[in-house]
Amino acid sequence: MHPVENFAPRVLAWFDEHGRKSLPWQDDKSPYRVWISEIMLQQTQVTTVIPYYHKFMSSFPNVEALADAEQDEVLAHWSGLGYYARARNMHKAAKMLVDEFDSEFPQSVEGVCELPGIGRSTAAAILSISRDVQAAILDGNVKRVLARFHAVPVWPGEKKTENAMWELAEQYMPSERCGDYTQAMMDLGATLCTRSKPQCLLCPLESDCQGRLTQDPTQFPIRKPKKAAKPEKSIQLLVLMNQQSQLLLEKRPQTGIWGGLWSLPELASEESIVLHIEQRFATQVKTVTALLSFRHTFSHYHLDISPSRIQMQDTNLVMEGGKYQWFSLEQALQLGLPAPVRSILDSAK
């Protein structure tokens, strides 16, 4: 793979005329605001992110506000975006920035990479967009553009190929307008060089694109070798109600699925609900009503969820230790909840 001349000038000329310049994080390109947007945009579409970003920045307008917040509050603002480790790492990184860096982002890519949840490409995006640092990125959009432009014949995730693409990304990175170029490459991949329907005739790189010359640019980047079918798991989720119409939520451990979020108590699909509740909470069950079952799909497995609404007999049930807590439905919906749990509670309104 050899670099082509005039790559960056063509991309920048296209950006000047067609690039996205009114996204909310482009109003004030501070490292903090760019960082929040970059983390939210990982695995998530721009249209989904925008309302979350507005709400997040309203509550946490600077790194000090984010560092001072409780984790529950941060996760509540993230509820529905998924991949919750992003929010937990963001909160940890904010505390590090305040405690160890006097609330300022490090000046180098290597320094930014020391913060939790930030890799090389994200660090480069933060510094190039906010400070115009000459630091190349290689996110999914850029990887797709380069893999098509050079008709890379192997899966780009292979280490040797990925290293070669990093070299290309660095060679194409201009010495001026670094932030504009970074945004331009993201925009090019997101709006023209899309995964399934690339608009090649509108692309500033079309005349030299090796993928275009094959007549089927969508074959690039080469797809990752297929894995076996996703495994399937099943659980029961319990909507436990007391006689004050409060529901019981359980705080999840910090690690693992839905880490740090409030969730409904769960049990294995084959377990008896009544026996489980009477043994676990030492109280009587008044009624059990099965709710509509559904499937929630994670990146690595399918989870079949069977929820049930349980009316508790005991009005004096007290939960100890902070792991369990009673909430009104209105209070519960203000917390950081996994998306399927929020869906169950929304249907109970």
N, C-alpha and C positions, 0 to 999 in steps of 0.2 A: 504494500500500500504506500503509494508515493503522494505527497501533498500536491495540490493543484494551485496554480497562481490565481490571484484575485478572488479567492474564496471569500475571505472576510469582507472585502469591499462590496461584493455583490450581495452578501447577506445583510450588511448594514444599509445599503441603498434600498433593499426591499423593506427592511424594518422601518426606515424613515417614512415610507409611504403606507405600509400596511400593518405594521406591528401594533401590538396591544399596548396602549399607553395610559389607560384610564382605570386600571385595576386598583382596588383600594390600597394595596400596599405600595403602590407607585407614587402616592401623594407625598409621602415623606419617607425617603429611602434611608432611614436610619438602620444600623445593623440589627437592632432589636426587632423592628417591624418586618424587615426582610427575613430574619430568622424565623419568626412565628409563621409567616406565610410559607416559607420553604418546608417547614416541618408539617404543616397542615396539608400541603400539596403532595406530600409523599403518599402514594397509593390512593389519592382522592382527586376528583375532578374539580376544576376551577369553579364551576357553577355551584357545586355543593359547598365548597370552602367559603365563598364570599359571605354568606350570612353568619357563619360561625366566626369568621375573622372579625367582622364588625362587632359582634357581641363580646368576643374575647378581648379586643382592644379597648372597648368601652369599660370593661371591668379591670383589665390589667394594662393600663396605657404605657407602662414602662417596666423595666426589668426589676426595679425595687418593688413595685406593686405585685408582680408575679412571685417574687421571692418571699414576700410577706404573707401571701395567701396560704390557706390550708389546702392540703392535697385534695380533700373532698370537693372544695370549691373549684379547683382547676379541672378535676375530672367531670364535675357537673357541666362545665362549659364545653367539654369534649364529648359528652354523651351523644352517641349516634355517629361519630366520625370513625369509630373502630380503631384497631391497632393502638390500644391504650398505652402501651409502653412508650409511645411518642410523647404523650402528655406527662407521664411520670418522669421521663428523662428530661423533658423541658423544664419541669419544676425544679429538679435537682440542678440542672445547668444554671438556672436563674440564681439559685442560692450560691453556687460556686462563683458566678460572675460578681455578685454583690460582696461576698465574703473574701474572695481571693484576688479579684481583678478590679476592685474599686468601681464596679458596675460598668466597666468598659470591655468590649470584645477585644481579644488579642489581635495583634497586627498581622500575624502570619496564618496560613492555612494549617500548618502543623499545630500552632497554638489553639486555634478554634477546634481542631479535631480532638483536643484533650477534654472538651466538654461532653457530657453524656449525650448520646443519641445523635451526634453529628459526625458524619463521615467526610471523606475527602471532597466529594462533589458538592455536598451541601455547604461545607465550609468555604469552598471556592465561590459558590453562588452568593453567599452572604457578603463576602469581601469584595467581589467584583461589582456587584450591583450597588452596594451601599457606599463603597470607598473607591471604586474604579481600579481595584487591584488587578494586575495581570495574572489571573488565576483561572485556568480552564476547568470546565465542568464536564461531566460525562453521566448525565442522568438518562432516564429512559428515552426521552425525546431526542436528545443529542446523539445517543447511541444509535437510534433508528436512522437518523439523517446520515450519519457517517457510514453506517453499515450498508445503506442503500447506495449512497454516492460512490462508494468504492466496491460495491457488490461483494462484500466480505463473504467468502464461501463456507464459513464455519460458524457455529453458534458463538456469539460474542461473549458469552459467559465463561468460556474457557480462558484460563488465566493468561496464557500466552497471547491470545487474541485480544483480550481486554487490555493488556499492557500495550500492545501495538496501537489500539484505538486511543488510549491515553496519550501516546506520543503524537498521534495525529491531532487530537484536540488541542494539545499544547502548541503544535506548530501553526495551527490555524488561528490561534488566539492573537489578536492584534495588540499592539503596544499602546494604542489610544482607543477611547470609547469602549473600554473593556466591559463596563456594565451594560451598555446598549447591545454589545455583541452577545453577551451571555443571555440577555432577555430575548434577543432576536433568534438565537438558536433554539431556545425553548419554544418560542412562538412558531417557528418554522415547523418544528415537529408536531406541535399541538394543533395547528390550524391547516397546514398544507400537506406535510409529509406524514399523514395519519396512518394508522396501522392497516386499515382495510380499504380505504378509498383515497389514495393520495391524489392531489390535484397537480399533477406534474406540469401541465402547461402553464401554470401560474408561478411555478417555482423559479427563483433566480439562479438555481444551480442546474436546471434541467439539461442544458446543452452538454454538460460534462458528466452527467450522472450515469455511472456504469449500470446501475440497477434499471434505469429507464431504458437503456439500450437492449436489455434482455427481453423487453416487451412485457415483463411481469415483475415490476418492482416490489410487489407485495411479498414475494418469496424471501425478501431481505428485510430485516435480519433473519438469518436461518433460525428456525424455532428450536427451542430447547428440547432435547430428546424426551419423549413422553415417559411419564412415570406410570406406575400402576394406578388403577382407579382409586379415588379417595376412599379411605375407610369410613365406615358409618358407626356412630355412637348414638346412644339414646339415654335420656334422663327424664325424670319427673321434676317439675318445678311447682312449689307449693305456695299458693296465695292464702296464707294463714290470717284469718280475721278474728279479732276479739269482739266482745260485745259492745265495745265503744266504736266499732267500725274502723279500727286501726288495723294496719297490716304489718306483719313481721318481716323485716329485712335482715340480711346477714352480710357483714363486711367481709369481702373476699381477701385472701392473703395478697401481699404485695407482688408476689411472683405467680406465674401461671396465667391461665385464661381468665380474662376480666379482672386482672390484678388491681387491687385497691378500690374496686367499685362496690357499691351496694347491690345485692342481688337477692332473689328469692331463695329460700332454703331448697336444696335439691336432694334427691335420693335416686338410687338406681332404679331402672325401669321395672325391674321385677319385684321390688320391695312392696310390702303392704303399707299403704299410707297411714291407716289408723294405728297399726301396731308400731310403726316408726315414730309417729307423733307422741303416742302415749309413753313410749320408752324414752324418747329423746327429751321431751319437755315435761314429762310427769303431769299430764293434764288429759282431760277427756275431749273427745271429738263429738261435735253435735251433728254436723252434716258434711258430706263430701260431694262436690259437684264437678264432674269432668268438664274441662274447657276444650276448645278446638286445638287439636295437635297440629304442629307445623314443623318444617325443617329450616334450620339456620346453617348456612355454609360458611366455614372458615377457609383460610387459604390451604389448609392441609387435611381437613376432614369435614364430613357432614355430621351435624348434630340434630337428631330428631327429638323434639321437645314435647312432652305431654304435660300441660299445666292442669292443676286442679284447684278449685276454691274450697277452702276448709273453714267452716265456722267452729270456733273453739267454744267449749262449754265453760271453761274456768275463767271467771272475770278477774281473778287475782294473780294471774300468771305474771311473774316478774323475771326479766332477763338480766343476768349478771354478766359482768366482765367486759361489756362494750362490743362484743362480737355480734350480738343480736340487739335489735332496737325496734320499738313500735313507732310507726309513723302514720299520720293521716294520709289518704291517697294524694291530696294536694301537696303535702310535704314531700312525699316519696318522689313525685314527679319533678321536683326541683333538684334532686340529687344526681350524682353521677351513676347512671344505670347502664347496663349492657343493652344494646338495641332490642334483642328479643324480649327482655324483661320489661322494657319501656312499652313495647307493643302490647304485651299482656295487660299491663296496668292501664294503658290508654283505653283498651277495650272494656275495662271495668268501670270507667267513668260514668 
